[in-house]
Amino acid sequence: MIELEHVSKVYPGSNGNFKALDGITLRFPAGEFVAIVGKSGSGKSTLINLIAGIDRPSDGVIRVVGTPVGTLDESNLATWRGRHIGVVFQFFQLLPTLTIAENVMLPMDFCATLEPRAARLRAMALLEKVGIADQANKLPSSLSGGQQQRAAIARALANDPPLIVADEPTGNLDSHTAEAVLALLVGLSKAGKTVVMVTHERDLTQYADRIVTLADGKIASQTTAGQHTVSEVSHA
């Protein structure tokens, strides 16, 4: 599903270049739920942005669903991402002037995957799946944070992508609501979708099949479900 080979990302700055990622090599199979953890500045968000094609690597190759993401131009990349990746953000990123149903329909409109009537029916089915179909005709501002994040997950599923990436999806939620959102992501993984989640909350990693810890732009360790000790991974 996802392959990263010797991926690095360098950002220029006034005090010189900053290497956010340094030679990352990873593989995520279909249906795996992966948690990416690490301290602030460790490269977590950079990694997920590269996987989603939101940013481009300075070196190395990233393949997602068999496509070398870095070779796509901006127009093709946007269309490809709309069909293959669902993105869930910490701050929801719902358009405030559109209803919840219209927000969920946006990816289908952008990629022309369904005509309007069918898109509306799919949006309602997805909102039913995440438990907020009764909020479909409301604006985002009238929903709670947890409801908005459920709407964001429904939107991420609009084009039935095989990959879901989530950047701190529970960062603005209370513990009870966070558990419900994590349960949704687990359910997606069990249904065969690959889920890659960035989080700084260690207690949430219990939901993941694998935990990848980053430090200073490198892989510090990886742990799979059921392990009691962390297996070190070479930085070479």
Residue pairs with C-beta under 8 A, 6 or more apart in sequence:
1 28
1 29
1 30
1 32
1 64
1 65
1 162
1 163
1 194
2 26
2 27
2 28
2 51
2 62
2 63
2 64
2 163
2 194
2 196
3 26
3 27
3 61
3 62
3 63
3 64
4 24
4 25
4 26
4 27
4 50
4 51
4 60
4 61
4 62
5 25
5 60
5 61
5 62
6 23
6 24
6 25
6 59
6 60
6 61
7 21
7 23
7 24
7 25
7 50
7 57
7 59
7 60
7 61
7 62
8 19
8 21
8 22
8 23
8 24
8 57
8 58
8 59
8 60
8 217
9 19
9 20
9 21
9 43
9 46
9 50
9 55
9 57
9 58
9 217
10 17
10 18
10 19
10 20
10 58
11 17
11 18
11 20
12 18
19 217
20 43
20 46
20 217
21 43
21 46
21 47
21 50
21 57
21 217
21 218
22 216
22 217
22 218
23 60
23 218
23 235
24 43
24 47
24 60
24 217
24 218
24 219
25 219
26 212
26 219
28 34
28 194
28 196
28 210
29 194
30 162
30 192
30 193
30 194
31 189
31 190
31 192
31 193
31 194
32 189
32 194
32 195
32 209
32 210
33 185
33 186
33 189
33 194
33 195
33 197
33 207
33 208
33 209
33 210
34 194
34 195
34 196
34 197
34 208
34 209
34 210
34 211
34 212
35 197
35 198
35 199
35 204
35 205
35 207
35 208
35 210
35 211
35 212
36 44
36 47
36 48
36 196
36 197
36 198
36 199
36 212
36 214
37 44
37 198
37 199
37 200
37 202
37 205
37 211
37 212
37 213
37 214
38 44
38 200
38 213
38 214
38 215
38 220
39 200
39 215
40 200
42 214
42 215
42 216
42 217
43 214
43 216
43 217
43 218
44 198
44 200
44 214
45 167
45 198
46 55
46 217
47 198
47 214
48 165
48 167
48 196
48 198
49 55
50 56
50 57
50 62
50 69
51 62
51 64
51 69
51 85
51 163
51 165
51 196
52 81
52 85
52 87
52 165
53 64
53 69
53 72
53 77
53 80
53 81
53 85
54 81
54 87
56 69
56 70
57 70
61 68
61 70
62 68
62 69
62 70
63 69
64 84
64 85
64 163
65 84
65 162
65 163
67 80
67 84
69 77
69 80
72 80
78 110
79 110
79 111
81 87
82 107
82 110
82 111
82 159
83 111
83 113
83 159
83 161
84 161
84 162
84 163
85 161
85 163
85 164
85 165
86 107
86 153
86 155
86 156
86 157
86 158
86 159
86 161
86 163
86 164
86 165
87 156
87 164
87 165
87 166
87 167
88 149
88 152
88 153
88 156
88 164
88 165
88 166
88 167
88 169
89 152
89 167
89 169
90 167
90 168
90 169
90 171
90 172
91 172
92 140
92 145
92 148
92 149
92 151
92 152
93 152
94 100
94 103
94 140
94 148
94 151
94 152
94 155
95 102
95 103
95 106
95 140
96 139
96 140
96 141
97 139
98 106
98 139
98 140
99 136
99 137
99 138
99 139
100 127
100 132
100 135
100 136
100 137
100 138
100 139
100 140
100 143
100 151
101 120
101 123
101 124
101 127
101 136
101 137
102 123
103 140
103 151
103 155
104 123
104 126
104 127
104 151
104 154
104 155
104 158
105 116
105 119
105 120
105 122
105 123
105 158
106 155
106 158
107 113
107 155
107 158
107 159
108 114
108 119
108 122
108 123
108 158
108 159
109 116
109 119
111 159
113 119
113 158
113 159
114 122
122 158
123 136
123 154
123 158
124 133
124 136
126 154
126 157
126 158
127 133
127 135
127 136
127 151
127 154
129 154
129 157
130 150
130 151
130 153
130 154
130 184
131 150
132 143
132 147
132 150
132 151
132 154
135 142
135 143
135 147
135 151
140 148
140 151
143 151
144 177
145 172
145 173
145 177
146 173
146 174
146 177
146 180
146 181
149 169
149 170
149 172
149 173
149 177
149 181
150 181
150 184
152 169
153 164
153 169
153 181
153 184
153 185
156 164
157 164
157 188
161 193
162 192
162 193
162 194
163 193
163 194
163 195
163 196
164 185
164 188
164 193
164 194
164 195
164 196
165 195
165 196
165 197
166 185
166 195
166 196
166 197
166 198
167 197
167 198
168 198
168 199
168 200
169 181
169 182
169 185
169 197
169 199
170 177
170 178
170 181
170 182
170 199
170 201
170 204
171 199
171 200
173 181
178 204
182 204
182 207
183 207
185 195
185 197
185 207
186 195
186 207
188 195
189 195
189 209
197 204
197 208
199 205
205 211
208 225
209 224
209 225
210 222
210 223
210 224
210 225
211 222
211 223
211 224
212 219
212 221
212 222
213 219
213 220
213 221
213 222
213 223
213 230
214 220
218 235
219 233
219 235
220 232
220 233
221 230
221 231
221 232
221 233
222 230
222 231
222 233
223 229
223 230
223 231
